[in-house]
Amino acid sequence: MSRGFFVTGTDTGVGKTVIAAALIKAIQARGVSVCGMKPIETGCPRVGNTLYPSDGMFLKKVAGMEENINQITPYCFETPVAPSLASEMESRPVHIDTLVGKFLSLATRYQTLVAEGVGGILAPITKNYFVIDLIKALGLPVIVVARPSLGTLNHTLLTVKYALKEGIRVSGIVINFARPSDGTVAENTNPLVLEQLSPVPVLGVFPYLGNLENQTIERAALKYLKTEIIRDELEKS
């Protein structure tokens, strides 16, 4: 098992990239070298004739990495759909060996690696290969990013319990405000209910950040994430 975490979500749009960045800054604050990786990204805009993987570039910047973006995000697609469909529509097959090879290359250069998935754990990468299969191939424990709003209890518990059933170690859950709080009863009570019902710990409730500068992310990571638990989980991996 490699050292680090695989950041997945209960759905798309829950803020996996921000939490992956926060984990990177929390780990760096302990003096541990860490890199980010976004193996596959869809919905990438074009800059000239080149696809620009926004999430991958953001993790590269946050981690202070010098590697080429092709090492961090080996596959990027323009179509904003699941990777399997984007690959088919753009006639560019995804090779799992390439993903694993890039991961192993990064893992030899850094003490720790934070990989961010695409969508949830059952998002299809190819016709018969899902994000959960990639998690198994990389051998990383999982951190699940969940939204705070109504419906998150079902989505989060389904994700956690399915991952555990598949033999994946789940280090915990981060409840993330990917948008400003609505102040609803669900948002105010879901964190406590998840702590009571989940078989894995809630590692923090992360606020909406209007500013995504490095210092802002680091301050929020150290304030709102349970860094002691994250440290202990990292040492187990």
C-alpha positions in Angstrom: 0.0 0.0 0.0 1.3 3.4 -1.0 1.4 6.3 1.5 -1.2 8.9 1.1 -4.9 9.3 0.4 -7.4 8.9 -2.5 -10.0 11.7 -2.3 -13.4 10.6 -3.6 -16.8 12.2 -3.3 -20.4 11.2 -2.8 -21.1 12.9 -6.1 -19.6 15.4 -8.6 -19.4 19.0 -7.5 -18.9 18.3 -3.8 -15.5 20.1 -3.7 -13.0 17.2 -3.9 -10.3 19.4 -5.3 -10.5 21.9 -2.5 -10.3 19.1 0.1 -7.5 17.4 -1.7 -5.6 20.8 -1.6 -6.4 21.2 2.1 -5.0 17.7 2.8 -1.8 18.6 0.8 -1.4 21.8 2.9 -2.1 20.0 6.2 0.5 17.3 5.3 3.1 19.9 4.2 2.6 21.8 7.5 4.1 18.7 9.2 7.2 18.9 7.1 6.3 15.9 4.9 6.8 16.1 1.1 3.6 15.6 -0.7 2.3 15.8 -4.3 -1.1 15.9 -5.8 -2.5 13.9 -8.7 -5.8 14.1 -10.7 -5.5 11.0 -12.8 -8.4 11.8 -15.1 -10.3 15.1 -15.6 -13.2 15.8 -17.9 -14.9 19.1 -18.8 -11.4 20.7 -19.5 -11.5 24.0 -21.3 -9.3 24.6 -24.3 -6.4 27.1 -24.2 -5.5 27.5 -27.8 -5.2 23.9 -29.1 -4.4 22.4 -25.7 -6.8 21.1 -23.1 -6.3 22.7 -19.7 -7.0 20.4 -16.7 -8.1 23.0 -14.1 -8.2 20.7 -11.1 -4.9 19.1 -11.9 -3.2 22.5 -12.4 -4.7 23.7 -9.1 -3.2 20.7 -7.2 0.1 21.2 -9.0 0.2 24.9 -7.8 -0.9 24.1 -4.3 1.7 21.4 -3.8 4.4 23.5 -5.5 5.2 20.7 -8.0 7.6 21.1 -10.9 6.4 18.0 -12.8 4.8 18.4 -16.2 1.0 18.5 -15.9 0.9 15.3 -18.0 2.4 13.5 -15.1 -0.2 14.9 -12.7 -3.2 14.5 -15.0 -2.4 11.9 -17.6 -5.9 12.0 -19.2 -8.0 15.1 -19.8 -11.1 15.4 -21.9 -13.1 18.3 -23.1 -16.6 16.7 -22.8 -18.1 17.2 -19.3 -19.3 13.7 -18.8 -18.1 10.5 -17.2 -14.6 9.4 -18.4 -15.8 6.3 -20.2 -18.2 8.3 -22.3 -15.8 11.3 -22.8 -13.1 8.8 -23.9 -15.5 7.2 -26.4 -16.8 10.5 -27.8 -13.3 11.9 -28.2 -11.9 8.6 -29.6 -9.1 8.5 -27.0 -8.9 5.3 -24.9 -7.9 5.4 -21.3 -5.1 2.9 -20.5 -5.1 1.9 -16.8 -1.5 0.9 -16.9 -0.6 4.4 -17.9 -2.5 5.8 -14.9 -0.9 3.4 -12.5 2.6 4.0 -14.0 2.3 7.8 -13.6 1.1 7.2 -10.0 4.1 5.0 -9.2 6.5 7.4 -10.7 5.2 10.2 -8.5 5.2 7.9 -5.5 8.9 7.4 -5.8 9.7 11.1 -5.6 7.5 12.1 -2.7 6.8 10.8 0.8 3.1 11.2 0.4 0.6 11.4 -2.5 -2.9 12.8 -2.5 -4.9 11.6 -5.5 -8.3 13.1 -6.4 -10.8 11.0 -8.2 -13.4 11.9 -10.8 -17.1 11.9 -9.6 -17.9 9.1 -7.1 -16.5 5.7 -6.6 -18.7 4.1 -9.2 -18.0 6.6 -11.9 -16.9 4.6 -15.0 -13.4 5.1 -16.3 -13.8 2.6 -19.0 -16.8 0.4 -19.9 -16.0 -2.2 -17.2 -13.6 -0.3 -15.0 -14.7 2.1 -12.3 -13.1 4.6 -9.9 -13.3 2.0 -7.1 -11.1 -0.3 -9.3 -8.5 2.4 -9.7 -8.5 3.0 -5.9 -7.8 -0.7 -5.4 -5.0 -0.6 -8.0 -3.3 2.4 -6.4 -3.6 0.9 -2.9 -4.5 4.2 -1.1 -6.9 4.6 1.8 -9.9 6.8 0.9 -11.2 10.1 2.3 -14.8 10.7 1.3 -15.9 14.3 0.6 -19.6 14.9 1.3 -21.9 17.8 0.9 -23.7 19.1 4.1 -27.2 19.5 2.5 -30.3 17.3 2.5 -29.7 13.9 1.1 -26.1 13.6 2.2 -26.7 11.0 4.9 -27.9 8.4 2.3 -25.2 9.3 -0.3 -22.4 9.4 2.3 -23.3 6.2 4.1 -23.8 4.3 0.8 -20.4 5.4 -0.4 -18.6 4.6 2.8 -20.3 1.2 3.4 -19.8 0.1 -0.3 -16.1 1.0 -0.1 -15.7 -0.9 3.1 -17.6 -3.9 1.7 -15.1 -3.9 -1.2 -12.2 -4.1 1.2 -11.0 -0.5 0.9 -9.8 1.3 4.0 -11.8 4.5 4.5 -9.9 6.9 6.7 -12.9 9.2 7.2 -15.3 11.8 5.8 -14.9 15.5 5.3 -18.2 17.5 5.0 -17.5 20.3 2.7 -19.4 23.5 2.0 -18.7 23.8 -1.8 -21.0 26.9 -1.8 -22.1 29.3 0.9 -24.3 27.9 3.6 -28.0 28.1 3.3 -28.4 27.8 7.1 -30.9 25.0 6.8 -31.7 22.5 9.5 -30.2 19.7 7.4 -26.9 21.6 7.1 -26.8 22.2 10.8 -27.6 18.7 11.9 -26.1 16.4 9.3 -22.5 16.5 10.6 -23.6 15.3 14.0 -25.9 12.6 12.6 -23.1 11.3 10.3 -20.7 11.2 13.3 -23.3 9.0 15.1 -24.1 6.7 12.1 -20.9 6.4 10.2 -18.5 3.5 10.8 -15.6 5.9 10.0 -14.8 9.2 11.6 -15.8 12.6 10.4 -12.5 14.4 9.8 -13.9 17.9 9.7 -16.6 20.3 8.5 -14.9 22.5 5.9 -16.4 26.0 5.3 -16.9 27.6 1.9 -13.8 29.5 0.9 -14.3 32.4 -1.4 -10.5 32.8 -1.6 -8.5 29.8 -2.7 -5.0 31.2 -2.2 -2.5 28.8 -0.6 -2.4 30.6 2.7 -6.2 30.6 3.0 -6.4 26.9 2.3 -3.6 26.1 4.7 -5.2 28.1 7.5 -8.6 26.5 6.9 -7.0 23.0 6.8 -5.3 23.4 10.1 -8.4 25.0 11.7 -11.2 22.7 10.4 -9.6 19.3 9.7 -8.8 16.9 12.5 -5.1 16.8 11.6 -4.1 14.4 14.4 -6.4 11.8 13.0 -5.2 12.4 9.5 -1.6 12.1 10.7 -2.4 8.8 12.4 -4.2 7.5 9.3 -1.3 8.5 7.1 1.2 6.6 9.3 -1.0 3.5 8.9 -0.9 3.7 5.1 
